[in-house]
Amino acid sequence: LLAHLSSFSWLPHTSNPPHQTPPPPRRSPDMKQLHKSPTHAPSPAHAPASKISKPARPGPRTWVGYLLREQRLLFVLLGALIATSFFLLRPYLFSLSASNPTERSPIFNFAAHSSDPRGVPAGFRPPPRRVVVTGGAGFVGSHLVDRLLEQGDSVIVVDNFFTGRKENVAHHLRNPRFELLRHDVVEPILLEVDRIYHLACPASPVHYKYNPIKTIKTNVMGTLNMLGLAKRIGARFLLTSTSEVYGDPLEHPQKETYWGHVNPIGVRSCYDEGKRTAETLTMDYHRGGGVAVII
Ligand SMILES: O=C(O)[C@H]1O[C@H](OP(=O)(O)OP(=O)(O)OC[C@H]2O[C@@H](n3ccc(=O)[nH]c3=O)[C@H](O)[C@@H]2O)[C@H](O)[C@@H](O)[C@@H]1O
């Protein structure tokens, strides 16, 4: 192929260009030495002659000449053609070499050749998933935030710091995929996210009994606000409930089908009944509002 290409006559053959003088015969190292020595410097009388014999410098269209010389342009085009054919034929080659005949499809199966669990080919990563974590500065929430950021998600923490601490998430403050908002979920908030993890709630008896009205308000109004947001923006919703929803259970361990042995008027009811109502709201938004939910 190379021999064939080099036999083309429409480009000038550079091995012996007609307009250039043939190169001077190579000197032996001794001769070079002699020439370099100041005692054998050429006399001023010979200087003009050596100037004349210098090869002519290329003209203004140097880069065009460079590209056309020795069929360089042709080789560049040939390389581009080979590379393009390889990338176009690669899917077919992969599918033909697959052992399973059902995999032999002319359409490249990205998921089969990807290390990404979401089946996205390397180099074509989707934008990070946007997640809001309410109560993300708490014990469970902050560990969830660590995991979400680790897996590449973009995380907004919404917390009123009632029991949570900024230090729990302080190590993410410089992460461009992390945001921390001081906000009480009892008040509505508008965010553009793909997933809502709703954890905000005082969790230990000493904290939820401290202000029982606020506790049930957080569970009812906070959950209502976050479910409303999920419905409005089409986000998935996760509620962290509690085994306290079974009250003082008569069955151990409690199955999902067990409805509990509950007390709606006790001192712990702000938390237990609050979470039960939050579960009810979550299921009603799922059935009536089409929100994708997990409890
Ligand atoms: O399963 C459980 O028992 C509880 O587990 C976690 O709670 P946890 O992490 O253990 O408790 P905290 O460390 O107190 O976290 C609760 C977070 O919610 C926040 N919060 C609390 C109350 C409130 O009104 N708003 C609010 O943002 C707190 O500041 C805190 O960051 C969940 O966050 C609770 O929803 C769940 O009820």
The ligand as an ORCA input file, in Angstrom:
! r2SCAN-3c Opt
* xyz 0 1
  O     -35.436      5.646     63.679
  C     -35.267      6.524     64.495
  O     -35.391      6.323     65.690
  C     -34.906      7.915     64.028
  O     -33.640      7.840     63.358
  C     -33.144      9.078     62.891
  O     -32.892      9.916     63.969
  P     -31.433      9.999     64.632
  O     -30.424     10.212     63.586
  O     -31.252      8.829     65.521
  O     -31.631     11.291     65.569
  P     -30.912     12.672     65.509
  O     -29.439     12.506     65.536
  O     -31.528     13.490     66.605
  O     -31.323     13.269     64.096
  C     -32.532     13.962     63.851
  C     -32.224     15.164     62.993
  O     -33.418     15.846     62.668
  C     -33.210     17.229     62.872
  N     -34.483     17.892     63.170
  C     -35.171     17.582     64.291
  C     -36.365     18.213     64.541
  C     -36.869     19.171     63.674
  O     -37.948     19.770     63.893
  N     -36.163     19.448     62.560
  C     -34.978     18.839     62.312
  O     -34.353     19.145     61.283
  C     -32.243     17.304     64.016
  O     -31.591     18.563     64.121
  C     -31.311     16.176     63.680
  O     -30.310     16.600     62.822
  C     -34.168      9.755     61.975
  O     -33.703     11.049     61.650
  C     -35.511      9.823     62.615
  O     -36.479     10.311     61.685
  C     -35.953      8.450     63.105
  O     -37.168      8.583     63.774
*
